[in-house]
Amino acid sequence: FLPGMPAALVWPYEWIILLAWTLAGVVFVSRVPKMGRGPGSYDELVRLTQARGRRGRAAKAESTQEPVA
């Protein structure tokens, strides 16, 4: 649904939906690893993604450990 189209919703809801989708897109795009272009770009993307996954798993494992008395 886009504002102004025949299938548009009532005034504030169409803009809220559009804003929500825009914010979701910004969040997803900001999570894409930054990398350069070139012949090794695919390998670099895989390496960066795996490194991010290891950091996430390490943080989750650290947060689930019981505190030492």
PDB file of N, H, CA, C and O in Angstrom:
ATOM      1  N   PHE A   1       0.837  -1.174   0.000  1.00  0.00           N
ATOM      2  CA  PHE A   1       0.000   0.000   0.000  1.00  0.00           C
ATOM      3  C   PHE A   1       0.880   1.235   0.000  1.00  0.00           C
ATOM      4  O   PHE A   1       1.782   1.359   0.829  1.00  0.00           O
ATOM      5  N   LEU A   2       0.629   2.132  -0.907  1.00  0.00           N
ATOM      6  H   LEU A   2      -0.104   2.032  -1.581  1.00  0.00           H
ATOM      7  CA  LEU A   2       1.334   3.405  -0.942  1.00  0.00           C
ATOM      8  C   LEU A   2       0.330   4.525  -0.754  1.00  0.00           C
ATOM      9  O   LEU A   2      -0.793   4.445  -1.250  1.00  0.00           O
ATOM     10  N   PRO A   3       0.724   5.564  -0.045  1.00  0.00           N
ATOM     11  CA  PRO A   3      -0.194   6.686   0.154  1.00  0.00           C
ATOM     12  C   PRO A   3      -0.675   7.262  -1.173  1.00  0.00           C
ATOM     13  O   PRO A   3       0.114   7.426  -2.103  1.00  0.00           O
ATOM     14  N   GLY A   4      -1.960   7.567  -1.263  1.00  0.00           N
ATOM     15  H   GLY A   4      -2.602   7.433  -0.508  1.00  0.00           H
ATOM     16  CA  GLY A   4      -2.512   8.176  -2.459  1.00  0.00           C
ATOM     17  C   GLY A   4      -3.028   7.192  -3.496  1.00  0.00           C
ATOM     18  O   GLY A   4      -3.669   7.610  -4.460  1.00  0.00           O
ATOM     19  N   MET A   5      -2.770   5.897  -3.332  1.00  0.00           N
ATOM     20  H   MET A   5      -2.249   5.557  -2.549  1.00  0.00           H
ATOM     21  CA  MET A   5      -3.246   4.906  -4.299  1.00  0.00           C
ATOM     22  C   MET A   5      -4.701   4.539  -3.973  1.00  0.00           C
ATOM     23  O   MET A   5      -5.145   4.757  -2.846  1.00  0.00           O
ATOM     24  N   PRO A   6      -5.440   3.993  -4.925  1.00  0.00           N
ATOM     25  CA  PRO A   6      -6.838   3.650  -4.676  1.00  0.00           C
ATOM     26  C   PRO A   6      -7.022   2.650  -3.525  1.00  0.00           C
ATOM     27  O   PRO A   6      -8.048   2.689  -2.846  1.00  0.00           O
ATOM     28  N   ALA A   7      -6.073   1.777  -3.297  1.00  0.00           N
ATOM     29  H   ALA A   7      -5.240   1.745  -3.849  1.00  0.00           H
ATOM     30  CA  ALA A   7      -6.182   0.776  -2.229  1.00  0.00           C
ATOM     31  C   ALA A   7      -5.564   1.270  -0.929  1.00  0.00           C
ATOM     32  O   ALA A   7      -5.336   0.481  -0.012  1.00  0.00           O
ATOM     33  N   ALA A   8      -5.295   2.551  -0.840  1.00  0.00           N
ATOM     34  H   ALA A   8      -5.480   3.192  -1.585  1.00  0.00           H
ATOM     35  CA  ALA A   8      -4.627   3.106   0.340  1.00  0.00           C
ATOM     36  C   ALA A   8      -5.505   2.984   1.578  1.00  0.00           C
ATOM     37  O   ALA A   8      -6.731   2.916   1.488  1.00  0.00           O
ATOM     38  N   LEU A   9      -4.855   2.959   2.725  1.00  0.00           N
ATOM     39  H   LEU A   9      -3.859   3.015   2.798  1.00  0.00           H
ATOM     40  CA  LEU A   9      -5.559   2.897   4.004  1.00  0.00           C
ATOM     41  C   LEU A   9      -5.954   4.302   4.439  1.00  0.00           C
ATOM     42  O   LEU A   9      -5.700   5.280   3.736  1.00  0.00           O
ATOM     43  N   VAL A  10      -6.573   4.383   5.595  1.00  0.00           N
ATOM     44  H   VAL A  10      -6.779   3.588   6.166  1.00  0.00           H
ATOM     45  CA  VAL A  10      -6.967   5.669   6.162  1.00  0.00           C
ATOM     46  C   VAL A  10      -5.702   6.439   6.525  1.00  0.00           C
ATOM     47  O   VAL A  10      -4.671   5.828   6.803  1.00  0.00           O
ATOM     48  N   TRP A  11      -5.764   7.762   6.527  1.00  0.00           N
ATOM     49  H   TRP A  11      -6.602   8.259   6.302  1.00  0.00           H
ATOM     50  CA  TRP A  11      -4.610   8.650   6.574  1.00  0.00           C
ATOM     51  C   TRP A  11      -3.438   8.234   7.455  1.00  0.00           C
ATOM     52  O   TRP A  11      -2.372   7.996   6.887  1.00  0.00           O
ATOM     53  N   PRO A  12      -3.514   8.123   8.747  1.00  0.00           N
ATOM     54  CA  PRO A  12      -2.241   7.918   9.457  1.00  0.00           C
ATOM     55  C   PRO A  12      -1.662   6.525   9.269  1.00  0.00           C
ATOM     56  O   PRO A  12      -0.445   6.359   9.353  1.00  0.00           O
ATOM     57  N   TYR A  13      -2.493   5.520   9.018  1.00  0.00           N
ATOM     58  H   TYR A  13      -3.481   5.655   8.951  1.00  0.00           H
ATOM     59  CA  TYR A  13      -2.010   4.144   8.976  1.00  0.00           C
ATOM     60  C   TYR A  13      -1.127   3.872   7.766  1.00  0.00           C
ATOM     61  O   TYR A  13      -0.162   3.115   7.876  1.00  0.00           O
ATOM     62  N   GLU A  14      -1.426   4.459   6.632  1.00  0.00           N
ATOM     63  H   GLU A  14      -2.209   5.074   6.544  1.00  0.00           H
ATOM     64  CA  GLU A  14      -0.604   4.230   5.441  1.00  0.00           C
ATOM     65  C   GLU A  14       0.808   4.770   5.643  1.00  0.00           C
ATOM     66  O   GLU A  14       1.776   4.159   5.191  1.00  0.00           O
ATOM     67  N   TRP A  15       0.928   5.891   6.306  1.00  0.00           N
ATOM     68  H   TRP A  15       0.142   6.387   6.674  1.00  0.00           H
ATOM     69  CA  TRP A  15       2.253   6.464   6.555  1.00  0.00           C
ATOM     70  C   TRP A  15       2.997   5.692   7.635  1.00  0.00           C
ATOM     71  O   TRP A  15       4.223   5.583   7.588  1.00  0.00           O
ATOM     72  N   ILE A  16       2.268   5.156   8.606  1.00  0.00           N
ATOM     73  H   ILE A  16       1.272   5.244   8.645  1.00  0.00           H
ATOM     74  CA  ILE A  16       2.905   4.341   9.646  1.00  0.00           C
ATOM     75  C   ILE A  16       3.474   3.065   9.034  1.00  0.00           C
ATOM     76  O   ILE A  16       4.588   2.660   9.364  1.00  0.00           O
ATOM     77  N   ILE A  17       2.707   2.430   8.140  1.00  0.00           N
ATOM     78  H   ILE A  17       1.802   2.759   7.873  1.00  0.00           H
ATOM     79  CA  ILE A  17       3.179   1.219   7.463  1.00  0.00           C
ATOM     80  C   ILE A  17       4.405   1.536   6.617  1.00  0.00           C
ATOM     81  O   ILE A  17       5.386   0.794   6.651  1.00  0.00           O
ATOM     82  N   LEU A  18       4.364   2.614   5.869  1.00  0.00           N
ATOM     83  H   LEU A  18       3.567   3.217   5.841  1.00  0.00           H
ATOM     84  CA  LEU A  18       5.490   3.004   5.033  1.00  0.00           C
ATOM     85  C   LEU A  18       6.727   3.289   5.885  1.00  0.00           C
ATOM     86  O   LEU A  18       7.831   2.877   5.528  1.00  0.00           O
ATOM     87  N   LEU A  19       6.557   3.979   6.990  1.00  0.00           N
ATOM     88  H   LEU A  19       5.661   4.315   7.280  1.00  0.00           H
ATOM     89  CA  LEU A  19       7.675   4.275   7.893  1.00  0.00           C
ATOM     90  C   LEU A  19       8.236   2.987   8.501  1.00  0.00           C
ATOM     91  O   LEU A  19       9.452   2.840   8.617  1.00  0.00           O
ATOM     92  N   ALA A  20       7.363   2.054   8.890  1.00  0.00           N
ATOM     93  H   ALA A  20       6.375   2.173   8.796  1.00  0.00           H
ATOM     94  CA  ALA A  20       7.823   0.792   9.477  1.00  0.00           C
ATOM     95  C   ALA A  20       8.659  -0.010   8.483  1.00  0.00           C
ATOM     96  O   ALA A  20       9.702  -0.554   8.847  1.00  0.00           O
ATOM     97  N   TRP A  21       8.205  -0.088   7.223  1.00  0.00           N
ATOM     98  H   TRP A  21       7.358   0.353   6.928  1.00  0.00           H
ATOM     99  CA  TRP A  21       8.969  -0.805   6.204  1.00  0.00           C
ATOM    100  C   TRP A  21      10.302  -0.116   5.930  1.00  0.00           C
ATOM    101  O   TRP A  21      11.315  -0.783   5.720  1.00  0.00           O
ATOM    102  N   THR A  22      10.304   1.210   5.932  1.00  0.00           N
ATOM    103  H   THR A  22       9.481   1.752   6.103  1.00  0.00           H
ATOM    104  CA  THR A  22      11.542   1.945   5.709  1.00  0.00           C
ATOM    105  C   THR A  22      12.531   1.680   6.835  1.00  0.00           C
ATOM    106  O   THR A  22      13.710   1.438   6.578  1.00  0.00           O
ATOM    107  N   LEU A  23      12.064   1.723   8.079  1.00  0.00           N
ATOM    108  H   LEU A  23      11.106   1.919   8.287  1.00  0.00           H
ATOM    109  CA  LEU A  23      12.942   1.453   9.221  1.00  0.00           C
ATOM    110  C   LEU A  23      13.464   0.018   9.196  1.00  0.00           C
ATOM    111  O   LEU A  23      14.629  -0.224   9.509  1.00  0.00           O
ATOM    112  N   ALA A  24      12.609  -0.930   8.826  1.00  0.00           N
ATOM    113  H   ALA A  24      11.662  -0.734   8.572  1.00  0.00           H
ATOM    114  CA  ALA A  24      13.055  -2.324   8.725  1.00  0.00           C
ATOM    115  C   ALA A  24      14.148  -2.456   7.663  1.00  0.00           C
ATOM    116  O   ALA A  24      15.126  -3.174   7.869  1.00  0.00           O
ATOM    117  N   GLY A  25      13.991  -1.777   6.542  1.00  0.00           N
ATOM    118  H   GLY A  25      13.196  -1.193   6.374  1.00  0.00           H
ATOM    119  CA  GLY A  25      15.016  -1.801   5.497  1.00  0.00           C
ATOM    120  C   GLY A  25      16.324  -1.206   5.966  1.00  0.00           C
ATOM    121  O   GLY A  25      17.391  -1.740   5.662  1.00  0.00           O
ATOM    122  N   VAL A  26      16.262  -0.104   6.704  1.00  0.00           N
ATOM    123  H   VAL A  26      15.395   0.329   6.951  1.00  0.00           H
ATOM    124  CA  VAL A  26      17.481   0.530   7.223  1.00  0.00           C
ATOM    125  C   VAL A  26      18.190  -0.413   8.186  1.00  0.00           C
ATOM    126  O   VAL A  26      19.415  -0.522   8.154  1.00  0.00           O
ATOM    127  N   VAL A  27      17.436  -1.094   9.039  1.00  0.00           N
ATOM    128  H   VAL A  27      16.440  -1.006   9.065  1.00  0.00           H
ATOM    129  CA  VAL A  27      18.042  -2.032   9.995  1.00  0.00           C
ATOM    130  C   VAL A  27      18.733  -3.167   9.251  1.00  0.00           C
ATOM    131  O   VAL A  27      19.872  -3.508   9.570  1.00  0.00           O
ATOM    132  N   PHE A  28      18.066  -3.754   8.269  1.00  0.00           N
ATOM    133  H   PHE A  28      17.140  -3.477   8.009  1.00  0.00           H
ATOM    134  CA  PHE A  28      18.663  -4.870   7.538  1.00  0.00           C
ATOM    135  C   PHE A  28      19.879  -4.428   6.727  1.00  0.00           C
ATOM    136  O   PHE A  28      20.875  -5.149   6.685  1.00  0.00           O
ATOM    137  N   VAL A  29      19.822  -3.282   6.095  1.00  0.00           N
ATOM    138  H   VAL A  29      19.013  -2.697   6.130  1.00  0.00           H
ATOM    139  CA  VAL A  29      20.955  -2.809   5.297  1.00  0.00           C
ATOM    140  C   VAL A  29      22.144  -2.469   6.197  1.00  0.00           C
ATOM    141  O   VAL A  29      23.293  -2.690   5.814  1.00  0.00           O
ATOM    142  N   SER A  30      21.875  -1.934   7.387  1.00  0.00           N
ATOM    143  H   SER A  30      20.942  -1.754   7.699  1.00  0.00           H
ATOM    144  CA  SER A  30      22.976  -1.587   8.282  1.00  0.00           C
ATOM    145  C   SER A  30      23.680  -2.824   8.829  1.00  0.00           C
ATOM    146  O   SER A  30      24.813  -2.723   9.300  1.00  0.00           O
ATOM    147  N   ARG A  31      23.036  -3.989   8.779  1.00  0.00           N
ATOM    148  H   ARG A  31      22.116  -4.071   8.397  1.00  0.00           H
ATOM    149  CA  ARG A  31      23.652  -5.215   9.273  1.00  0.00           C
ATOM    150  C   ARG A  31      24.495  -5.934   8.221  1.00  0.00           C
ATOM    151  O   ARG A  31      25.183  -6.902   8.545  1.00  0.00           O
ATOM    152  N   VAL A  32      24.456  -5.487   6.985  1.00  0.00           N
ATOM    153  H   VAL A  32      23.898  -4.700   6.721  1.00  0.00           H
ATOM    154  CA  VAL A  32      25.256  -6.106   5.935  1.00  0.00           C
ATOM    155  C   VAL A  32      26.720  -5.723   6.156  1.00  0.00           C
ATOM    156  O   VAL A  32      27.024  -4.541   6.312  1.00  0.00           O
ATOM    157  N   PRO A  33      27.635  -6.705   6.171  1.00  0.00           N
ATOM    158  CA  PRO A  33      29.045  -6.378   6.401  1.00  0.00           C
ATOM    159  C   PRO A  33      29.590  -5.453   5.320  1.00  0.00           C
ATOM    160  O   PRO A  33      29.262  -5.592   4.141  1.00  0.00           O
ATOM    161  N   LYS A  34      30.422  -4.514   5.736  1.00  0.00           N
ATOM    162  H   LYS A  34      30.689  -4.401   6.693  1.00  0.00           H
ATOM    163  CA  LYS A  34      31.064  -3.596   4.794  1.00  0.00           C
ATOM    164  C   LYS A  34      32.276  -4.311   4.189  1.00  0.00           C
ATOM    165  O   LYS A  34      33.094  -4.878   4.913  1.00  0.00           O
ATOM    166  N   MET A  35      32.381  -4.280   2.886  1.00  0.00           N
ATOM    167  H   MET A  35      31.717  -3.820   2.298  1.00  0.00           H
ATOM    168  CA  MET A  35      33.493  -4.946   2.225  1.00  0.00           C
ATOM    169  C   MET A  35      33.773  -4.275   0.893  1.00  0.00           C
ATOM    170  O   MET A  35      32.938  -3.537   0.370  1.00  0.00           O
ATOM    171  N   GLY A  36      34.930  -4.532   0.359  1.00  0.00           N
ATOM    172  H   GLY A  36      35.608  -5.132   0.784  1.00  0.00           H
ATOM    173  CA  GLY A  36      35.322  -3.934  -0.902  1.00  0.00           C
ATOM    174  C   GLY A  36      34.881  -4.764  -2.091  1.00  0.00           C
ATOM    175  O   GLY A  36      34.315  -5.848  -1.943  1.00  0.00           O
ATOM    176  N   ARG A  37      35.152  -4.230  -3.279  1.00  0.00           N
ATOM    177  H   ARG A  37      35.612  -3.350  -3.399  1.00  0.00           H
ATOM    178  CA  ARG A  37      34.821  -4.936  -4.512  1.00  0.00           C
ATOM    179  C   ARG A  37      36.060  -5.635  -5.032  1.00  0.00           C
ATOM    180  O   ARG A  37      37.181  -5.313  -4.639  1.00  0.00           O
ATOM    181  N   GLY A  38      35.851  -6.581  -5.907  1.00  0.00           N
ATOM    182  H   GLY A  38      34.940  -6.843  -6.226  1.00  0.00           H
ATOM    183  CA  GLY A  38      36.986  -7.225  -6.545  1.00  0.00           C
ATOM    184  C   GLY A  38      36.837  -8.726  -6.595  1.00  0.00           C
ATOM    185  O   GLY A  38      35.817  -9.284  -6.191  1.00  0.00           O
ATOM    186  N   PRO A  39      37.878  -9.372  -7.099  1.00  0.00           N
ATOM    187  CA  PRO A  39      37.801 -10.823  -7.300  1.00  0.00           C
ATOM    188  C   PRO A  39      37.624 -11.611  -6.000  1.00  0.00           C
ATOM    189  O   PRO A  39      37.008 -12.677  -6.019  1.00  0.00           O
ATOM    190  N   GLY A  40      38.139 -11.124  -4.886  1.00  0.00           N
ATOM    191  H   GLY A  40      38.639 -10.258  -4.870  1.00  0.00           H
ATOM    192  CA  GLY A  40      38.041 -11.866  -3.633  1.00  0.00           C
ATOM    193  C   GLY A  40      36.893 -11.420  -2.753  1.00  0.00           C
ATOM    194  O   GLY A  40      36.863 -11.744  -1.566  1.00  0.00           O
ATOM    195  N   SER A  41      35.942 -10.678  -3.316  1.00  0.00           N
ATOM    196  H   SER A  41      35.967 -10.415  -4.281  1.00  0.00           H
ATOM    197  CA  SER A  41      34.874 -10.111  -2.485  1.00  0.00           C
ATOM    198  C   SER A  41      33.954 -11.183  -1.904  1.00  0.00           C
ATOM    199  O   SER A  41      33.495 -11.048  -0.770  1.00  0.00           O
ATOM    200  N   TYR A  42      33.681 -12.233  -2.653  1.00  0.00           N
ATOM    201  H   TYR A  42      34.053 -12.343  -3.574  1.00  0.00           H
ATOM    202  CA  TYR A  42      32.808 -13.289  -2.131  1.00  0.00           C
ATOM    203  C   TYR A  42      33.467 -13.973  -0.938  1.00  0.00           C
ATOM    204  O   TYR A  42      32.817 -14.204   0.081  1.00  0.00           O
ATOM    205  N   ASP A  43      34.740 -14.293  -1.059  1.00  0.00           N
ATOM    206  H   ASP A  43      35.268 -14.105  -1.887  1.00  0.00           H
ATOM    207  CA  ASP A  43      35.460 -14.933   0.038  1.00  0.00           C
ATOM    208  C   ASP A  43      35.511 -14.011   1.262  1.00  0.00           C
ATOM    209  O   ASP A  43      35.402 -14.476   2.396  1.00  0.00           O
ATOM    210  N   GLU A  44      35.675 -12.717   1.032  1.00  0.00           N
ATOM    211  H   GLU A  44      35.764 -12.339   0.110  1.00  0.00           H
ATOM    212  CA  GLU A  44      35.693 -11.757   2.133  1.00  0.00           C
ATOM    213  C   GLU A  44      34.332 -11.689   2.816  1.00  0.00           C
ATOM    214  O   GLU A  44      34.261 -11.605   4.042  1.00  0.00           O
ATOM    215  N   LEU A  45      33.254 -11.726   2.042  1.00  0.00           N
ATOM    216  H   LEU A  45      33.312 -11.795   1.046  1.00  0.00           H
ATOM    217  CA  LEU A  45      31.907 -11.710   2.603  1.00  0.00           C
ATOM    218  C   LEU A  45      31.676 -12.944   3.472  1.00  0.00           C
ATOM    219  O   LEU A  45      31.126 -12.831   4.568  1.00  0.00           O
ATOM    220  N   VAL A  46      32.084 -14.101   3.004  1.00  0.00           N
ATOM    221  H   VAL A  46      32.531 -14.192   2.114  1.00  0.00           H
ATOM    222  CA  VAL A  46      31.933 -15.335   3.775  1.00  0.00           C
ATOM    223  C   VAL A  46      32.723 -15.240   5.078  1.00  0.00           C
ATOM    224  O   VAL A  46      32.217 -15.613   6.136  1.00  0.00           O
ATOM    225  N   ARG A  47      33.960 -14.743   5.009  1.00  0.00           N
ATOM    226  H   ARG A  47      34.371 -14.440   4.149  1.00  0.00           H
ATOM    227  CA  ARG A  47      34.805 -14.618   6.196  1.00  0.00           C
ATOM    228  C   ARG A  47      34.177 -13.660   7.211  1.00  0.00           C
ATOM    229  O   ARG A  47      34.131 -13.965   8.402  1.00  0.00           O
ATOM    230  N   LEU A  48      33.692 -12.496   6.744  1.00  0.00           N
ATOM    231  H   LEU A  48      33.730 -12.247   5.776  1.00  0.00           H
ATOM    232  CA  LEU A  48      33.085 -11.520   7.648  1.00  0.00           C
ATOM    233  C   LEU A  48      31.804 -12.063   8.280  1.00  0.00           C
ATOM    234  O   LEU A  48      31.551 -11.832   9.462  1.00  0.00           O
ATOM    235  N   THR A  49      31.003 -12.775   7.508  1.00  0.00           N
ATOM    236  H   THR A  49      31.208 -12.963   6.547  1.00  0.00           H
ATOM    237  CA  THR A  49      29.763 -13.337   8.021  1.00  0.00           C
ATOM    238  C   THR A  49      30.051 -14.414   9.061  1.00  0.00           C
ATOM    239  O   THR A  49      29.375 -14.477  10.088  1.00  0.00           O
ATOM    240  N   GLN A  50      31.046 -15.262   8.808  1.00  0.00           N
ATOM    241  H   GLN A  50      31.595 -15.211   7.974  1.00  0.00           H
ATOM    242  CA  GLN A  50      31.395 -16.291   9.777  1.00  0.00           C
ATOM    243  C   GLN A  50      31.954 -15.669  11.053  1.00  0.00           C
ATOM    244  O   GLN A  50      31.656 -16.142  12.150  1.00  0.00           O
ATOM    245  N   ALA A  51      32.757 -14.619  10.927  1.00  0.00           N
ATOM    246  H   ALA A  51      32.999 -14.235  10.036  1.00  0.00           H
ATOM    247  CA  ALA A  51      33.308 -13.951  12.104  1.00  0.00           C
ATOM    248  C   ALA A  51      32.183 -13.338  12.928  1.00  0.00           C
ATOM    249  O   ALA A  51      32.203 -13.414  14.156  1.00  0.00           O
ATOM    250  N   ARG A  52      31.208 -12.736  12.269  1.00  0.00           N
ATOM    251  H   ARG A  52      31.191 -12.674  11.271  1.00  0.00           H
ATOM    252  CA  ARG A  52      30.070 -12.150  12.992  1.00  0.00           C
ATOM    253  C   ARG A  52      29.284 -13.238  13.701  1.00  0.00           C
ATOM    254  O   ARG A  52      28.819 -13.022  14.820  1.00  0.00           O
ATOM    255  N   GLY A  53      29.124 -14.390  13.087  1.00  0.00           N
ATOM    256  H   GLY A  53      29.502 -14.565  12.178  1.00  0.00           H
ATOM    257  CA  GLY A  53      28.415 -15.504  13.709  1.00  0.00           C
ATOM    258  C   GLY A  53      29.141 -16.027  14.939  1.00  0.00           C
ATOM    259  O   GLY A  53      28.509 -16.358  15.943  1.00  0.00           O
ATOM    260  N   ARG A  54      30.472 -16.102  14.865  1.00  0.00           N
ATOM    261  H   ARG A  54      30.986 -15.832  14.050  1.00  0.00           H
ATOM    262  CA  ARG A  54      31.250 -16.555  16.023  1.00  0.00           C
ATOM    263  C   ARG A  54      31.112 -15.588  17.184  1.00  0.00           C
ATOM    264  O   ARG A  54      30.991 -16.011  18.333  1.00  0.00           O
ATOM    265  N   ARG A  55      31.128 -14.285  16.894  1.00  0.00           N
ATOM    266  H   ARG A  55      31.226 -13.942  15.960  1.00  0.00           H
ATOM    267  CA  ARG A  55      30.976 -13.290  17.969  1.00  0.00           C
ATOM    268  C   ARG A  55      29.613 -13.415  18.617  1.00  0.00           C
ATOM    269  O   ARG A  55      29.494 -13.305  19.837  1.00  0.00           O
ATOM    270  N   GLY A  56      28.577 -13.647  17.813  1.00  0.00           N
ATOM    271  H   GLY A  56      28.674 -13.737  16.822  1.00  0.00           H
ATOM    272  CA  GLY A  56      27.221 -13.781  18.346  1.00  0.00           C
ATOM    273  C   GLY A  56      27.070 -15.016  19.212  1.00  0.00           C
ATOM    274  O   GLY A  56      26.440 -14.964  20.268  1.00  0.00           O
ATOM    275  N   ARG A  57      27.650 -16.140  18.767  1.00  0.00           N
ATOM    276  H   ARG A  57      28.161 -16.183  17.909  1.00  0.00           H
ATOM    277  CA  ARG A  57      27.573 -17.362  19.556  1.00  0.00           C
ATOM    278  C   ARG A  57      28.371 -17.233  20.836  1.00  0.00           C
ATOM    279  O   ARG A  57      27.951 -17.736  21.878  1.00  0.00           O
ATOM    280  N   ALA A  58      29.526 -16.563  20.780  1.00  0.00           N
ATOM    281  H   ALA A  58      29.867 -16.155  19.933  1.00  0.00           H
ATOM    282  CA  ALA A  58      30.345 -16.384  21.979  1.00  0.00           C
ATOM    283  C   ALA A  58      29.619 -15.510  23.003  1.00  0.00           C
ATOM    284  O   ALA A  58      29.659 -15.799  24.199  1.00  0.00           O
ATOM    285  N   ALA A  59      28.968 -14.463  22.552  1.00  0.00           N
ATOM    286  H   ALA A  59      28.936 -14.228  21.580  1.00  0.00           H
ATOM    287  CA  ALA A  59      28.233 -13.581  23.455  1.00  0.00           C
ATOM    288  C   ALA A  59      27.053 -14.320  24.076  1.00  0.00           C
ATOM    289  O   ALA A  59      26.765 -14.139  25.259  1.00  0.00           O
ATOM    290  N   LYS A  60      26.363 -15.157  23.284  1.00  0.00           N
ATOM    291  H   LYS A  60      26.598 -15.304  22.323  1.00  0.00           H
ATOM    292  CA  LYS A  60      25.224 -15.904  23.810  1.00  0.00           C
ATOM    293  C   LYS A  60      25.705 -16.916  24.851  1.00  0.00           C
ATOM    294  O   LYS A  60      25.079 -17.067  25.901  1.00  0.00           O
ATOM    295  N   ALA A  61      26.814 -17.611  24.568  1.00  0.00           N
ATOM    296  H   ALA A  61      27.323 -17.488  23.716  1.00  0.00           H
ATOM    297  CA  ALA A  61      27.345 -18.586  25.520  1.00  0.00           C
ATOM    298  C   ALA A  61      27.788 -17.892  26.804  1.00  0.00           C
ATOM    299  O   ALA A  61      27.599 -18.422  27.899  1.00  0.00           O
ATOM    300  N   GLU A  62      28.371 -16.716  26.668  1.00  0.00           N
ATOM    301  H   GLU A  62      28.525 -16.285  25.779  1.00  0.00           H
ATOM    302  CA  GLU A  62      28.840 -15.965  27.830  1.00  0.00           C
ATOM    303  C   GLU A  62      27.668 -15.510  28.689  1.00  0.00           C
ATOM    304  O   GLU A  62      27.763 -15.524  29.916  1.00  0.00           O
ATOM    305  N   SER A  63      26.569 -15.109  28.068  1.00  0.00           N
ATOM    306  H   SER A  63      26.491 -15.098  27.071  1.00  0.00           H
ATOM    307  CA  SER A  63      25.429 -14.609  28.828  1.00  0.00           C
ATOM    308  C   SER A  63      24.636 -15.723  29.504  1.00  0.00           C
ATOM    309  O   SER A  63      23.901 -15.459  30.456  1.00  0.00           O
ATOM    310  N   THR A  64      24.769 -16.975  29.028  1.00  0.00           N
ATOM    311  H   THR A  64      25.366 -17.189  28.255  1.00  0.00           H
ATOM    312  CA  THR A  64      24.018 -18.077  29.630  1.00  0.00           C
ATOM    313  C   THR A  64      24.785 -18.768  30.747  1.00  0.00           C
ATOM    314  O   THR A  64      24.221 -19.605  31.452  1.00  0.00           O
ATOM    315  N   GLN A  65      26.063 -18.433  30.920  1.00  0.00           N
ATOM    316  H   GLN A  65      26.521 -17.754  30.347  1.00  0.00           H
ATOM    317  CA  GLN A  65      26.843 -19.045  31.991  1.00  0.00           C
ATOM    318  C   GLN A  65      26.390 -18.514  33.333  1.00  0.00           C
ATOM    319  O   GLN A  65      26.047 -17.340  33.470  1.00  0.00           O
ATOM    320  N   GLU A  66      26.390 -19.399  34.330  1.00  0.00           N
ATOM    321  H   GLU A  66      26.669 -20.353  34.219  1.00  0.00           H
ATOM    322  CA  GLU A  66      26.006 -18.968  35.670  1.00  0.00           C
ATOM    323  C   GLU A  66      27.152 -18.210  36.307  1.00  0.00           C
ATOM    324  O   GLU A  66      28.317 -18.546  36.093  1.00  0.00           O
ATOM    325  N   PRO A  67      26.830 -17.174  37.100  1.00  0.00           N
ATOM    326  CA  PRO A  67      27.894 -16.404  37.756  1.00  0.00           C
ATOM    327  C   PRO A  67      28.659 -17.263  38.749  1.00  0.00           C
ATOM    328  O   PRO A  67      28.093 -18.125  39.422  1.00  0.00           O
ATOM    329  N   VAL A  68      29.944 -17.008  38.822  1.00  0.00           N
ATOM    330  H   VAL A  68      30.404 -16.308  38.275  1.00  0.00           H
ATOM    331  CA  VAL A  68      30.817 -17.732  39.741  1.00  0.00           C
ATOM    332  C   VAL A  68      30.798 -17.014  41.073  1.00  0.00           C
ATOM    333  O   VAL A  68      30.984 -15.799  41.134  1.00  0.00           O
ATOM    334  N   ALA A  69      30.569 -17.776  42.163  1.00  0.00           N
ATOM    335  H   ALA A  69      30.417 -18.763  42.114  1.00  0.00           H
ATOM    336  CA  ALA A  69      30.465 -17.170  43.503  1.00  0.00           C
ATOM    337  C   ALA A  69      31.818 -16.873  44.101  1.00  0.00           C
ATOM    338  O   ALA A  69      31.900 -16.364  45.219  1.00  0.00           O
TER     339      ALA A  69
END
